Amino acid sequence: MKLHLILTYMFIFNILAIHSQTERVNGKIIKDFGQTFKVKNPEIETDINATLKVIFDVSKSPEDNSKINSYLITAARFLNMHAEAGMKLEQLKVAITVHGSAWKDMLNDDAYLEKYNTKNPNTKLIKQLTDAGVEIIMCGQTASYRGVTKENSNPDIKFALSAMTALIQYQNNGYRLIKF
């Protein structure tokens, strides 16, 4: 009986220990998206005095048109986890290039509704990202091929000649590429 009780306590303790290591944290910068996990005592410490410049290259989108693009959420997680670590928004320079099948995620709600019978699930996320200073850059080549214009796209995005051009220029300006 005592052994059973001891094993039960050990099981509960392990569950609580695991849960405490996987505590989700809501975002300090992007409030509604990009929850992160607290990491206690990491061996590789975050340099909270640095400036981090990153450009995410997003070329995929979920097949289900009612789902948010998880690759866009990654930018929110990047901002939120570094804010949680003690960095200020001014230290975090983030851009996103969009091309390939992710083009549809850049449509405004009216165009998305007409094409997919639902409002664009990415609209609120795009707004929160750009309000935080994230530059979302639509590949002009993809946009032209897919019929995406300034009139039918989200007003918070920018257009470039191409994703390739934007990627080169941002990297030349010290941004580090993260590709999915």
Secondary structure, DSSP 8 states (H G I E B T S, - for coil): -HHHHHHHHHHHHHHHHHHHHT-EE--SSSTTS--EE---S-SS---TTS-EEEEEEE----SSTTS--HHHHHHHHHHHHHHHTT--GGGEEEEEEE-GGGGGGGB-HHHHHHHHSS--TTHHHHHHHHHTT-EEEEEHHHHHHHT--TTTB-TT-EEES-HHHHHHHHHHTT-EEEE-
